[in-house]
Structure formats: C-alpha cells, structure tokens
C-alpha cells in the first residue's frame, strides 16, 4: 500500500513535469524522449525513484492517454 500512496502523491508533480516538457517540446513523435526526460529528472532528484519506475511509467501512460483524449495535449496537424 505504501507504493500506492507514493505514486498518488507524485501525480501532481508528474503532471507538472509532463506539461513543462510538452510546452518545451510540443507535438507528437517524441514520446519516448519525453518519457526518458521525466525518468532522468526523477532519478536525478531521488535515486530511489527507479524502484517505482514501472508504476510511474504506467501512470504517465494513463495520464497521456487522458490528456490526448480530452484535448489537453493537442496533436500537431
């Protein structure tokens, strides 16, 4: 249960990081690079973040899907 609490507490910071990276590097086709940037940032701040990376990556995937579906992240045309 501790992992659930940690991940839930990270969501606002993950959203902020995702938005900042999306603003800096807008558009599609750079998802892997953006994801790697978030991982690098998290691990630079706390090396223990790597322990939770699989869960964090899944949460980011859910958030990206939500933001794409609701138009928060606009697909370039």
PDB file of N, CA, C and O in Angstrom, chain B, residues numbered from 101:
ATOM      1  N   UNK B 101       0.817  -1.191   0.000  1.00  0.00           N
ATOM      2  CA  UNK B 101       0.000   0.000   0.000  1.00  0.00           C
ATOM      3  C   UNK B 101       0.862   1.256   0.000  1.00  0.00           C
ATOM      4  O   UNK B 101       0.449   2.301  -0.503  1.00  0.00           O
ATOM      5  N   UNK B 102       2.044   1.152   0.557  1.00  0.00           N
ATOM      6  CA  UNK B 102       2.958   2.291   0.597  1.00  0.00           C
ATOM      7  C   UNK B 102       3.266   2.794  -0.807  1.00  0.00           C
ATOM      8  O   UNK B 102       3.338   4.004  -1.023  1.00  0.00           O
ATOM      9  N   UNK B 103       3.449   1.893  -1.762  1.00  0.00           N
ATOM     10  CA  UNK B 103       3.731   2.291  -3.145  1.00  0.00           C
ATOM     11  C   UNK B 103       2.562   3.061  -3.732  1.00  0.00           C
ATOM     12  O   UNK B 103       2.771   4.022  -4.473  1.00  0.00           O
ATOM     13  N   UNK B 104       1.350   2.667  -3.423  1.00  0.00           N
ATOM     14  CA  UNK B 104       0.165   3.358  -3.935  1.00  0.00           C
ATOM     15  C   UNK B 104       0.162   4.806  -3.444  1.00  0.00           C
ATOM     16  O   UNK B 104      -0.081   5.727  -4.223  1.00  0.00           O
ATOM     17  N   UNK B 105       0.425   5.002  -2.180  1.00  0.00           N
ATOM     18  CA  UNK B 105       0.440   6.350  -1.607  1.00  0.00           C
ATOM     19  C   UNK B 105       1.541   7.187  -2.237  1.00  0.00           C
ATOM     20  O   UNK B 105       1.316   8.347  -2.583  1.00  0.00           O
ATOM     21  N   UNK B 106       2.722   6.616  -2.391  1.00  0.00           N
ATOM     22  CA  UNK B 106       3.840   7.342  -3.005  1.00  0.00           C
ATOM     23  C   UNK B 106       3.488   7.758  -4.429  1.00  0.00           C
ATOM     24  O   UNK B 106       3.700   8.909  -4.812  1.00  0.00           O
ATOM     25  N   UNK B 107       2.959   6.838  -5.204  1.00  0.00           N
ATOM     26  CA  UNK B 107       2.621   7.140  -6.600  1.00  0.00           C
ATOM     27  C   UNK B 107       1.525   8.188  -6.667  1.00  0.00           C
ATOM     28  O   UNK B 107       1.618   9.121  -7.464  1.00  0.00           O
ATOM     29  N   UNK B 108       0.489   8.056  -5.849  1.00  0.00           N
ATOM     30  CA  UNK B 108      -0.597   9.044  -5.857  1.00  0.00           C
ATOM     31  C   UNK B 108      -0.085  10.430  -5.473  1.00  0.00           C
ATOM     32  O   UNK B 108      -0.539  11.432  -6.026  1.00  0.00           O
ATOM     33  N   UNK B 109       0.847  10.493  -4.538  1.00  0.00           N
ATOM     34  CA  UNK B 109       1.407  11.777  -4.145  1.00  0.00           C
ATOM     35  C   UNK B 109       2.267  12.394  -5.249  1.00  0.00           C
ATOM     36  O   UNK B 109       2.437  13.612  -5.304  1.00  0.00           O
ATOM     37  N   UNK B 110       2.802  11.557  -6.117  1.00  0.00           N
ATOM     38  CA  UNK B 110       3.632  12.035  -7.227  1.00  0.00           C
ATOM     39  C   UNK B 110       2.820  12.601  -8.389  1.00  0.00           C
ATOM     40  O   UNK B 110       3.363  13.343  -9.207  1.00  0.00           O
ATOM     41  N   UNK B 111       1.551  12.272  -8.480  1.00  0.00           N
ATOM     42  CA  UNK B 111       0.765  12.644  -9.667  1.00  0.00           C
ATOM     43  C   UNK B 111       0.806  14.145  -9.967  1.00  0.00           C
ATOM     44  O   UNK B 111       1.034  14.502 -11.123  1.00  0.00           O
ATOM     45  N   UNK B 112       0.601  15.031  -9.015  1.00  0.00           N
ATOM     46  CA  UNK B 112       0.676  16.461  -9.365  1.00  0.00           C
ATOM     47  C   UNK B 112       2.043  16.869  -9.927  1.00  0.00           C
ATOM     48  O   UNK B 112       2.115  17.664 -10.864  1.00  0.00           O
ATOM     49  N   UNK B 113       3.115  16.333  -9.364  1.00  0.00           N
ATOM     50  CA  UNK B 113       4.455  16.643  -9.871  1.00  0.00           C
ATOM     51  C   UNK B 113       4.667  16.045 -11.257  1.00  0.00           C
ATOM     52  O   UNK B 113       5.308  16.663 -12.107  1.00  0.00           O
ATOM     53  N   UNK B 114       4.138  14.855 -11.489  1.00  0.00           N
ATOM     54  CA  UNK B 114       4.245  14.241 -12.805  1.00  0.00           C
ATOM     55  C   UNK B 114       3.495  15.061 -13.844  1.00  0.00           C
ATOM     56  O   UNK B 114       3.995  15.280 -14.947  1.00  0.00           O
ATOM     57  N   UNK B 115       2.305  15.511 -13.498  1.00  0.00           N
ATOM     58  CA  UNK B 115       1.530  16.333 -14.428  1.00  0.00           C
ATOM     59  C   UNK B 115       2.272  17.620 -14.740  1.00  0.00           C
ATOM     60  O   UNK B 115       2.342  18.031 -15.898  1.00  0.00           O
ATOM     61  N   UNK B 116       2.825  18.258 -13.721  1.00  0.00           N
ATOM     62  CA  UNK B 116       3.579  19.491 -13.940  1.00  0.00           C
ATOM     63  C   UNK B 116       4.775  19.241 -14.845  1.00  0.00           C
ATOM     64  O   UNK B 116       5.047  20.035 -15.746  1.00  0.00           O
ATOM     65  N   UNK B 117       5.490  18.147 -14.614  1.00  0.00           N
ATOM     66  CA  UNK B 117       6.648  17.810 -15.448  1.00  0.00           C
ATOM     67  C   UNK B 117       6.221  17.513 -16.880  1.00  0.00           C
ATOM     68  O   UNK B 117       6.866  17.955 -17.830  1.00  0.00           O
ATOM     69  N   UNK B 118       5.140  16.768 -17.032  1.00  0.00           N
ATOM     70  CA  UNK B 118       4.643  16.436 -18.374  1.00  0.00           C
ATOM     71  C   UNK B 118       4.258  17.698 -19.136  1.00  0.00           C
ATOM     72  O   UNK B 118       4.592  17.845 -20.312  1.00  0.00           O
ATOM     73  N   UNK B 119       3.562  18.599 -18.474  1.00  0.00           N
ATOM     74  CA  UNK B 119       3.143  19.845 -19.132  1.00  0.00           C
ATOM     75  C   UNK B 119       4.350  20.701 -19.501  1.00  0.00           C
ATOM     76  O   UNK B 119       4.394  21.280 -20.587  1.00  0.00           O
ATOM     77  N   UNK B 120       5.324  20.781 -18.605  1.00  0.00           N
ATOM     78  CA  UNK B 120       6.519  21.585 -18.890  1.00  0.00           C
ATOM     79  C   UNK B 120       7.282  21.016 -20.073  1.00  0.00           C
ATOM     80  O   UNK B 120       7.745  21.765 -20.933  1.00  0.00           O
ATOM     81  N   UNK B 121       7.417  19.709 -20.121  1.00  0.00           N
ATOM     82  CA  UNK B 121       8.131  19.082 -21.235  1.00  0.00           C
ATOM     83  C   UNK B 121       7.331  19.221 -22.526  1.00  0.00           C
ATOM     84  O   UNK B 121       7.905  19.471 -23.586  1.00  0.00           O
ATOM     85  N   UNK B 122       6.018  19.062 -22.445  1.00  0.00           N
ATOM     86  CA  UNK B 122       5.174  19.213 -23.627  1.00  0.00           C
ATOM     87  C   UNK B 122       5.231  20.646 -24.160  1.00  0.00           C
ATOM     88  O   UNK B 122       5.210  20.864 -25.371  1.00  0.00           O
ATOM     89  N   UNK B 123       5.302  21.611 -23.259  1.00  0.00           N
ATOM     90  CA  UNK B 123       5.415  23.003 -23.681  1.00  0.00           C
ATOM     91  C   UNK B 123       6.774  23.263 -24.347  1.00  0.00           C
ATOM     92  O   UNK B 123       6.864  23.991 -25.336  1.00  0.00           O
ATOM     93  N   UNK B 124       7.810  22.666 -23.794  1.00  0.00           N
ATOM     94  CA  UNK B 124       9.153  22.854 -24.345  1.00  0.00           C
ATOM     95  C   UNK B 124       9.347  22.110 -25.661  1.00  0.00           C
ATOM     96  O   UNK B 124      10.039  22.590 -26.559  1.00  0.00           O
ATOM     97  N   UNK B 125       8.725  20.927 -25.770  1.00  0.00           N
ATOM     98  CA  UNK B 125       8.873  20.083 -26.954  1.00  0.00           C
ATOM     99  C   UNK B 125       7.467  19.653 -27.385  1.00  0.00           C
ATOM    100  O   UNK B 125       7.057  18.525 -27.109  1.00  0.00           O
ATOM    101  N   UNK B 126       6.728  20.537 -28.056  1.00  0.00           N
ATOM    102  CA  UNK B 126       5.350  20.201 -28.409  1.00  0.00           C
ATOM    103  C   UNK B 126       5.264  19.202 -29.561  1.00  0.00           C
ATOM    104  O   UNK B 126       6.214  18.998 -30.316  1.00  0.00           O
ATOM    105  N   UNK B 127       4.097  18.595 -29.662  1.00  0.00           N
ATOM    106  CA  UNK B 127       3.823  17.728 -30.803  1.00  0.00           C
ATOM    107  C   UNK B 127       4.019  16.261 -30.518  1.00  0.00           C
ATOM    108  O   UNK B 127       4.372  15.849 -29.413  1.00  0.00           O
ATOM    109  N   UNK B 128       3.776  15.484 -31.565  1.00  0.00           N
ATOM    110  CA  UNK B 128       3.822  14.034 -31.455  1.00  0.00           C
ATOM    111  C   UNK B 128       5.162  13.495 -31.949  1.00  0.00           C
ATOM    112  O   UNK B 128       5.963  14.221 -32.538  1.00  0.00           O
ATOM    113  N   UNK B 129       5.383  12.221 -31.699  1.00  0.00           N
ATOM    114  CA  UNK B 129       6.568  11.551 -32.209  1.00  0.00           C
ATOM    115  C   UNK B 129       7.782  11.634 -31.307  1.00  0.00           C
ATOM    116  O   UNK B 129       8.838  11.101 -31.647  1.00  0.00           O
ATOM    117  N   UNK B 130       7.657  12.287 -30.171  1.00  0.00           N
ATOM    118  CA  UNK B 130       8.784  12.431 -29.249  1.00  0.00           C
ATOM    119  C   UNK B 130       8.475  11.836 -27.878  1.00  0.00           C
ATOM    120  O   UNK B 130       9.138  12.156 -26.891  1.00  0.00           O
ATOM    121  N   UNK B 131       7.466  10.970 -27.823  1.00  0.00           N
ATOM    122  CA  UNK B 131       7.024  10.406 -26.552  1.00  0.00           C
ATOM    123  C   UNK B 131       8.100   9.672 -25.786  1.00  0.00           C
ATOM    124  O   UNK B 131       8.213   9.831 -24.570  1.00  0.00           O
ATOM    125  N   UNK B 132       8.889   8.876 -26.472  1.00  0.00           N
ATOM    126  CA  UNK B 132       9.949   8.122 -25.793  1.00  0.00           C
ATOM    127  C   UNK B 132      10.984   9.060 -25.176  1.00  0.00           C
ATOM    128  O   UNK B 132      11.457   8.830 -24.063  1.00  0.00           O
ATOM    129  N   UNK B 133      11.331  10.119 -25.911  1.00  0.00           N
ATOM    130  CA  UNK B 133      12.297  11.087 -25.405  1.00  0.00           C
ATOM    131  C   UNK B 133      11.738  11.851 -24.209  1.00  0.00           C
ATOM    132  O   UNK B 133      12.449  12.107 -23.237  1.00  0.00           O
ATOM    133  N   UNK B 134      10.463  12.212 -24.287  1.00  0.00           N
ATOM    134  CA  UNK B 134       9.820  12.927 -23.187  1.00  0.00           C
ATOM    135  C   UNK B 134       9.741  12.042 -21.946  1.00  0.00           C
ATOM    136  O   UNK B 134       9.999  12.501 -20.833  1.00  0.00           O
ATOM    137  N   UNK B 135       9.388  10.792 -22.136  1.00  0.00           N
ATOM    138  CA  UNK B 135       9.327   9.845 -21.029  1.00  0.00           C
ATOM    139  C   UNK B 135      10.702   9.651 -20.401  1.00  0.00           C
ATOM    140  O   UNK B 135      10.829   9.607 -19.177  1.00  0.00           O
ATOM    141  N   UNK B 136      11.725   9.537 -21.231  1.00  0.00           N
ATOM    142  CA  UNK B 136      13.091   9.383 -20.729  1.00  0.00           C
ATOM    143  C   UNK B 136      13.525  10.617 -19.946  1.00  0.00           C
ATOM    144  O   UNK B 136      14.252  10.504 -18.958  1.00  0.00           O
ATOM    145  N   UNK B 137      13.081  11.794 -20.385  1.00  0.00           N
ATOM    146  CA  UNK B 137      13.416  13.018 -19.671  1.00  0.00           C
ATOM    147  C   UNK B 137      12.800  13.018 -18.277  1.00  0.00           C
ATOM    148  O   UNK B 137      13.460  13.375 -17.302  1.00  0.00           O
ATOM    149  N   UNK B 138      11.536  12.619 -18.185  1.00  0.00           N
ATOM    150  CA  UNK B 138      10.890  12.562 -16.869  1.00  0.00           C
ATOM    151  C   UNK B 138      11.598  11.560 -15.972  1.00  0.00           C
ATOM    152  O   UNK B 138      11.818  11.823 -14.790  1.00  0.00           O
ATOM    153  N   UNK B 139      11.953  10.416 -16.531  1.00  0.00           N
ATOM    154  CA  UNK B 139      12.668   9.415 -15.722  1.00  0.00           C
ATOM    155  C   UNK B 139      14.005   9.970 -15.254  1.00  0.00           C
ATOM    156  O   UNK B 139      14.365   9.820 -14.086  1.00  0.00           O
ATOM    157  N   UNK B 140      14.735  10.603 -16.150  1.00  0.00           N
ATOM    158  CA  UNK B 140      16.027  11.169 -15.778  1.00  0.00           C
ATOM    159  C   UNK B 140      15.904  12.221 -14.687  1.00  0.00           C
ATOM    160  O   UNK B 140      16.721  12.272 -13.768  1.00  0.00           O
ATOM    161  N   UNK B 141      14.889  13.053 -14.791  1.00  0.00           N
ATOM    162  CA  UNK B 141      14.669  14.087 -13.783  1.00  0.00           C
ATOM    163  C   UNK B 141      14.341  13.460 -12.430  1.00  0.00           C
ATOM    164  O   UNK B 141      14.917  13.838 -11.410  1.00  0.00           O
ATOM    165  N   UNK B 142      13.414  12.502 -12.424  1.00  0.00           N
ATOM    166  CA  UNK B 142      13.042  11.849 -11.171  1.00  0.00           C
ATOM    167  C   UNK B 142      14.232  11.165 -10.512  1.00  0.00           C
ATOM    168  O   UNK B 142      14.427  11.274  -9.301  1.00  0.00           O
ATOM    169  N   UNK B 143      15.026  10.460 -11.312  1.00  0.00           N
ATOM    170  CA  UNK B 143      16.164   9.743 -10.754  1.00  0.00           C
ATOM    171  C   UNK B 143      17.283  10.687 -10.335  1.00  0.00           C
ATOM    172  O   UNK B 143      18.057  10.362  -9.435  1.00  0.00           O
ATOM    173  N   UNK B 144      17.383  11.863 -10.981  1.00  0.00           N
ATOM    174  CA  UNK B 144      18.369  12.857 -10.564  1.00  0.00           C
ATOM    175  C   UNK B 144      18.000  13.447  -9.205  1.00  0.00           C
ATOM    176  O   UNK B 144      18.870  13.744  -8.387  1.00  0.00           O
ATOM    177  N   UNK B 145      16.701  13.611  -8.980  1.00  0.00           N
ATOM    178  CA  UNK B 145      16.221  14.176  -7.723  1.00  0.00           C
ATOM    179  C   UNK B 145      16.272  13.145  -6.602  1.00  0.00           C
ATOM    180  O   UNK B 145      16.628  13.468  -5.469  1.00  0.00           O
ATOM    181  N   UNK B 146      15.913  11.899  -6.922  1.00  0.00           N
ATOM    182  CA  UNK B 146      15.883  10.833  -5.919  1.00  0.00           C
ATOM    183  C   UNK B 146      16.169   9.503  -6.604  1.00  0.00           C
ATOM    184  O   UNK B 146      15.342   8.997  -7.363  1.00  0.00           O
ATOM    185  N   UNK B 147      17.319   8.950  -6.337  1.00  0.00           N
ATOM    186  CA  UNK B 147      17.699   7.690  -6.990  1.00  0.00           C
ATOM    187  C   UNK B 147      16.734   6.553  -6.642  1.00  0.00           C
ATOM    188  O   UNK B 147      16.661   5.557  -7.361  1.00  0.00           O
ATOM    189  N   UNK B 148      16.005   6.700  -5.553  1.00  0.00           N
ATOM    190  CA  UNK B 148      15.015   5.697  -5.169  1.00  0.00           C
ATOM    191  C   UNK B 148      13.814   5.655  -6.108  1.00  0.00           C
ATOM    192  O   UNK B 148      13.029   4.708  -6.070  1.00  0.00           O
ATOM    193  N   UNK B 149      13.669   6.669  -6.944  1.00  0.00           N
ATOM    194  CA  UNK B 149      12.551   6.696  -7.885  1.00  0.00           C
ATOM    195  C   UNK B 149      12.609   5.518  -8.851  1.00  0.00           C
ATOM    196  O   UNK B 149      11.575   5.073  -9.347  1.00  0.00           O
ATOM    197  N   UNK B 150      13.803   5.014  -9.119  1.00  0.00           N
ATOM    198  CA  UNK B 150      13.932   3.892 -10.047  1.00  0.00           C
ATOM    199  C   UNK B 150      13.194   2.657  -9.543  1.00  0.00           C
ATOM    200  O   UNK B 150      12.755   1.828 -10.340  1.00  0.00           O
ATOM    201  N   UNK B 151      13.056   2.530  -8.230  1.00  0.00           N
ATOM    202  CA  UNK B 151      12.332   1.397  -7.643  1.00  0.00           C
ATOM    203  C   UNK B 151      10.873   1.393  -8.097  1.00  0.00           C
ATOM    204  O   UNK B 151      10.269   0.334  -8.265  1.00  0.00           O
ATOM    205  N   UNK B 152      10.319   2.579  -8.293  1.00  0.00           N
ATOM    206  CA  UNK B 152       8.912   2.710  -8.644  1.00  0.00           C
ATOM    207  C   UNK B 152       8.696   3.010 -10.117  1.00  0.00           C
ATOM    208  O   UNK B 152       7.565   3.261 -10.535  1.00  0.00           O
ATOM    209  N   UNK B 153       9.770   2.990 -10.921  1.00  0.00           N
ATOM    210  CA  UNK B 153       9.641   3.396 -12.317  1.00  0.00           C
ATOM    211  C   UNK B 153       8.560   2.643 -13.092  1.00  0.00           C
ATOM    212  O   UNK B 153       7.811   3.286 -13.827  1.00  0.00           O
ATOM    213  N   UNK B 154       8.437   1.339 -12.974  1.00  0.00           N
ATOM    214  CA  UNK B 154       7.382   0.660 -13.750  1.00  0.00           C
ATOM    215  C   UNK B 154       5.982   1.213 -13.451  1.00  0.00           C
ATOM    216  O   UNK B 154       5.171   1.387 -14.361  1.00  0.00           O
ATOM    217  N   UNK B 155       5.705   1.488 -12.175  1.00  0.00           N
ATOM    218  CA  UNK B 155       4.409   2.045 -11.808  1.00  0.00           C
ATOM    219  C   UNK B 155       4.275   3.488 -12.295  1.00  0.00           C
ATOM    220  O   UNK B 155       3.223   3.882 -12.797  1.00  0.00           O
ATOM    221  N   UNK B 156       5.340   4.272 -12.145  1.00  0.00           N
ATOM    222  CA  UNK B 156       5.325   5.656 -12.595  1.00  0.00           C
ATOM    223  C   UNK B 156       5.099   5.713 -14.104  1.00  0.00           C
ATOM    224  O   UNK B 156       4.312   6.526 -14.588  1.00  0.00           O
ATOM    225  N   UNK B 157       5.779   4.860 -14.832  1.00  0.00           N
ATOM    226  CA  UNK B 157       5.629   4.820 -16.285  1.00  0.00           C
ATOM    227  C   UNK B 157       4.191   4.483 -16.672  1.00  0.00           C
ATOM    228  O   UNK B 157       3.647   5.069 -17.609  1.00  0.00           O
ATOM    229  N   UNK B 158       3.584   3.558 -15.969  1.00  0.00           N
ATOM    230  CA  UNK B 158       2.186   3.206 -16.244  1.00  0.00           C
ATOM    231  C   UNK B 158       1.256   4.377 -15.957  1.00  0.00           C
ATOM    232  O   UNK B 158       0.339   4.647 -16.734  1.00  0.00           O
ATOM    233  N   UNK B 159       1.486   5.071 -14.850  1.00  0.00           N
ATOM    234  CA  UNK B 159       0.667   6.233 -14.502  1.00  0.00           C
ATOM    235  C   UNK B 159       0.823   7.315 -15.567  1.00  0.00           C
ATOM    236  O   UNK B 159      -0.167   7.928 -15.969  1.00  0.00           O
ATOM    237  N   UNK B 160       2.037   7.557 -16.026  1.00  0.00           N
ATOM    238  CA  UNK B 160       2.266   8.543 -17.080  1.00  0.00           C
ATOM    239  C   UNK B 160       1.502   8.138 -18.345  1.00  0.00           C
ATOM    240  O   UNK B 160       0.907   8.989 -19.005  1.00  0.00           O
ATOM    241  N   UNK B 161       1.515   6.860 -18.682  1.00  0.00           N
ATOM    242  CA  UNK B 161       0.771   6.380 -19.837  1.00  0.00           C
ATOM    243  C   UNK B 161      -0.719   6.653 -19.712  1.00  0.00           C
ATOM    244  O   UNK B 161      -1.357   7.062 -20.682  1.00  0.00           O
ATOM    245  N   UNK B 162      -1.278   6.431 -18.534  1.00  0.00           N
ATOM    246  CA  UNK B 162      -2.690   6.707 -18.288  1.00  0.00           C
ATOM    247  C   UNK B 162      -2.957   8.209 -18.438  1.00  0.00           C
ATOM    248  O   UNK B 162      -3.935   8.611 -19.070  1.00  0.00           O
ATOM    249  N   UNK B 163      -2.087   9.029 -17.857  1.00  0.00           N
ATOM    250  CA  UNK B 163      -2.267  10.482 -17.939  1.00  0.00           C
ATOM    251  C   UNK B 163      -2.147  10.986 -19.374  1.00  0.00           C
ATOM    252  O   UNK B 163      -2.942  11.822 -19.803  1.00  0.00           O
ATOM    253  N   UNK B 164      -1.170  10.491 -20.116  1.00  0.00           N
ATOM    254  CA  UNK B 164      -1.016  10.902 -21.515  1.00  0.00           C
ATOM    255  C   UNK B 164      -2.261  10.523 -22.308  1.00  0.00           C
ATOM    256  O   UNK B 164      -2.760  11.321 -23.101  1.00  0.00           O
ATOM    257  N   UNK B 165      -2.765   9.309 -22.097  1.00  0.00           N
ATOM    258  CA  UNK B 165      -3.985   8.882 -22.774  1.00  0.00           C
ATOM    259  C   UNK B 165      -5.165   9.791 -22.438  1.00  0.00           C
ATOM    260  O   UNK B 165      -5.941  10.163 -23.318  1.00  0.00           O
ATOM    261  N   UNK B 166      -5.293  10.140 -21.173  1.00  0.00           N
ATOM    262  CA  UNK B 166      -6.354  11.037 -20.745  1.00  0.00           C
ATOM    263  C   UNK B 166      -6.203  12.409 -21.391  1.00  0.00           C
ATOM    264  O   UNK B 166      -7.168  12.962 -21.920  1.00  0.00           O
ATOM    265  N   UNK B 167      -4.981  12.961 -21.347  1.00  0.00           N
ATOM    266  CA  UNK B 167      -4.746  14.289 -21.907  1.00  0.00           C
ATOM    267  C   UNK B 167      -4.943  14.309 -23.418  1.00  0.00           C
ATOM    268  O   UNK B 167      -5.431  15.299 -23.962  1.00  0.00           O
ATOM    269  N   UNK B 168      -4.575  13.245 -24.094  1.00  0.00           N
ATOM    270  CA  UNK B 168      -4.806  13.167 -25.543  1.00  0.00           C
ATOM    271  C   UNK B 168      -6.301  13.083 -25.845  1.00  0.00           C
ATOM    272  O   UNK B 168      -6.797  13.755 -26.750  1.00  0.00           O
ATOM    273  N   UNK B 169      -7.010  12.259 -25.087  1.00  0.00           N
ATOM    274  CA  UNK B 169      -8.436  12.057 -25.333  1.00  0.00           C
ATOM    275  C   UNK B 169      -9.270  13.305 -25.038  1.00  0.00           C
ATOM    276  O   UNK B 169     -10.301  13.535 -25.670  1.00  0.00           O
ATOM    277  N   UNK B 170      -8.817  14.102 -24.081  1.00  0.00           N
ATOM    278  CA  UNK B 170      -9.584  15.287 -23.680  1.00  0.00           C
ATOM    279  C   UNK B 170      -9.081  16.565 -24.339  1.00  0.00           C
ATOM    280  O   UNK B 170      -9.629  17.642 -24.102  1.00  0.00           O
ATOM    281  N   UNK B 171      -8.044  16.454 -25.161  1.00  0.00           N
ATOM    282  CA  UNK B 171      -7.543  17.619 -25.872  1.00  0.00           C
ATOM    283  C   UNK B 171      -6.568  18.483 -25.100  1.00  0.00           C
ATOM    284  O   UNK B 171      -6.178  19.546 -25.583  1.00  0.00           O
ATOM    285  N   UNK B 172      -6.166  18.060 -23.921  1.00  0.00           N
ATOM    286  CA  UNK B 172      -5.171  18.824 -23.168  1.00  0.00           C
ATOM    287  C   UNK B 172      -3.862  18.859 -23.952  1.00  0.00           C
ATOM    288  O   UNK B 172      -3.243  19.913 -24.100  1.00  0.00           O
ATOM    289  N   UNK B 173      -3.451  17.701 -24.448  1.00  0.00           N
ATOM    290  CA  UNK B 173      -2.299  17.637 -25.355  1.00  0.00           C
ATOM    291  C   UNK B 173      -2.856  17.614 -26.768  1.00  0.00           C
ATOM    292  O   UNK B 173      -3.551  16.675 -27.155  1.00  0.00           O
ATOM    293  N   UNK B 174      -2.556  18.629 -27.517  1.00  0.00           N
ATOM    294  CA  UNK B 174      -3.057  18.743 -28.876  1.00  0.00           C
ATOM    295  C   UNK B 174      -2.120  18.013 -29.836  1.00  0.00           C
ATOM    296  O   UNK B 174      -0.901  18.171 -29.774  1.00  0.00           O
ATOM    297  N   UNK B 175      -2.697  17.231 -30.703  1.00  0.00           N
ATOM    298  CA  UNK B 175      -1.904  16.562 -31.756  1.00  0.00           C
ATOM    299  C   UNK B 175      -1.600  17.579 -32.834  1.00  0.00           C
ATOM    300  O   UNK B 175      -2.481  18.329 -33.254  1.00  0.00           O
ATOM    301  N   UNK B 176      -0.351  17.607 -33.284  1.00  0.00           N
ATOM    302  CA  UNK B 176       0.004  18.554 -34.352  1.00  0.00           C
ATOM    303  C   UNK B 176      -0.580  18.064 -35.667  1.00  0.00           C
ATOM    304  O   UNK B 176      -0.666  16.862 -35.922  1.00  0.00           O
ATOM    305  N   UNK B 177      -0.978  19.014 -36.489  1.00  0.00           N
ATOM    306  CA  UNK B 177      -1.577  18.647 -37.781  1.00  0.00           C
ATOM    307  C   UNK B 177      -0.750  19.177 -38.904  1.00  0.00           C
ATOM    308  O   UNK B 177      -1.089  18.973 -40.070  1.00  0.00           O
TER     309      UNK B 177
END
